[in-house]
Amino acid sequence: MYFCFMITVTILGYGNVGSHLVKAFTGSACAKISQVYSRSAVSLNKKHDGIDYINSLRDLTQVDCYIIAVPDDHIQDISEKLPFTNRLVVHTSGSVLMDVLDSKNRKGVFYPLQTFSKDTEVSFHKIPICVEAAQTNDLELLKKLGAAISENVTEISSQERTKMHVAAVFVNNFVNHLYHISEEIMNEHGLDFTLLKPLISETAAKIETRSPKEVQTGPAKRDDQQTITRHLNQLTDNRQKDIYTLLTKAILETHNKTNEGKL
Amino acid sequence: MYFCFMITVTILGYGNVGSHLVKAFTGSACAKISQVYSRSAVSLNKKHDGIDYINSLRDLTQVDCYIIAVPDDHIQDISEKLPFTNRLVVHTSGSVLMDVLDSKNRKGVFYPLQTFSKDTEVSFHKIPICVEAAQTNDLELLKKLGAAISENVTEISSQERTKMHVAAVFVNNFVNHLYHISEEIMNEHGLDFTLLKPLISETAAKIETRSPKEVQTGPAKRDDQQTITRHLNQLTDNRQKDIYTLLTKAILETHNKTNEGKL
């Protein structure tokens, strides 16, 4: 048995991040969602028990922490429009500095490092929550709030978070686009993309315990120019060819340092 | 209860693929490994019960199927050196045509579509086994042999297999290199790459049920030039910048067809 103070929270924005946060906090013993604000009434259809869904910022009541979960471009704007001062207001963005938040309230960041889709269930348990706050007391509260839904809470500065966001773009946005290209190639030849799914999941699973550099394989790693040329000849799309060429060169240079001058 | 004919198999080559095949067949009720050939005695240290480990091709005994699991460049050579004719000889390569095998024996391919490392355990159960054979009887035998270790056996022609191999390079070799770049960026800023692992595994898990194109997110997808520019300014390595630029352009063009002329 353990004790925790109940932290009251209001979520502003009911998109991918907002709706997942609502679900996550709903299952927590140490945090309680008081209100959910959304500009449009439509998105508030799906009501959760005991939560007050509102459409006007004027209806906001007092809570321990206001979490802004709106698109990056609107964070500053909504923080300026809040009809109160000196309360803890945080955003959930990986790429926006804490300081874009309006200074009339106490600033912080509560960034869950994960990709969210509306229809996909996500278990918050293992998701890193990166927290930041201007004041020490607020940082402590955000750590507790993170611990209410995840076992992985880390203090990360705005500077670090923006670096991390670039790294996240590589492993999420760019990796997903390579999946897409691969599906295009399979479809083009009447092959079932499903055949590649065990390979995709094993490729991700492999680096759970080993460094990506250590487990690199393939024609580029082996400097197998015959296979590389044959592959390039098989690609019919110039954009695919460009990506194949650049990534092959990058792997070759990473793993065969002595060849660097030749490329 | 079900019945199967016991298919006898000899594995030629004891590298990543060979050693994983030995383990997989050892647990099967419908296939039995007779011999394992390896050029070097050293790699035969780890003996499995009931298998005859040999170092000379002259010691090969008769079995239903000989599986060549050596590097691509050596497949033709070893197939020529086999001291018998008119038996079923297959290779396990994704990128080599069936016809490189010497014509004195009956040809086939037994290609497990997965990435193997010596130290990592792999469950063959879900791995697609792509089979091909010059003769119908041999194809039937290879299908049964595949079914002995996997529930996912598909007939794939040499032409299809080479296309599939290019697609596999994108989701395995190239994706792994993006993981590596991401680790480099994290390390450069003293950040723990482990923080990104839940994102990596969720990115792979997401496309189990949905198309990669459908789940694409990020600044490139949104055509968010402000974030793209900020990211590029944060990258200190030119190779990373080039990859960021090319993949961003590819995502933008894929998802914002009307912008194609502008890029």
Interface residues (C-beta under 8 A of the other chain):
Chain A: D72 S95 L113 Q114 T115 S117 T120 V122 K126 I127 P128 C130 N152 T154 I156 E160 T162 K163 M164 H165 V166 A167 A168 V169 F170 V171 N172 N173 F174 V175 N176 H177 L178 Y179 H180 I181 S182 E183 I185 M186 E188 H189 G190 L191 D192 L195 L196 K197 P198 L199 I200 S201 E202 T203 A204 A205 K206 I207 E208 R210 S211 P212 K213 V215 Q216 T217 G218 P219 A220 K221 D224 T227 R230 H231 Q234 L235 R239 D242 I243 Y244 L246 L247 A250 I251 E253 T254
Chain B: D72 S95 L113 Q114 T115 S117 T120 V122 K126 I127 P128 C130 N152 T154 I156 E160 T162 K163 M164 H165 V166 A167 A168 V169 F170 V171 N172 N173 F174 V175 N176 H177 L178 Y179 H180 I181 S182 E183 I185 M186 E188 H189 G190 L191 L195 L196 K197 P198 L199 I200 S201 E202 T203 A204 A205 K206 I207 E208 R210 S211 P212 K213 V215 Q216 T217 G218 P219 A220 K221 D224 T227 R230 H231 Q234 L235 R239 D242 I243 Y244 L246 L247 A250 I251 E253 T254
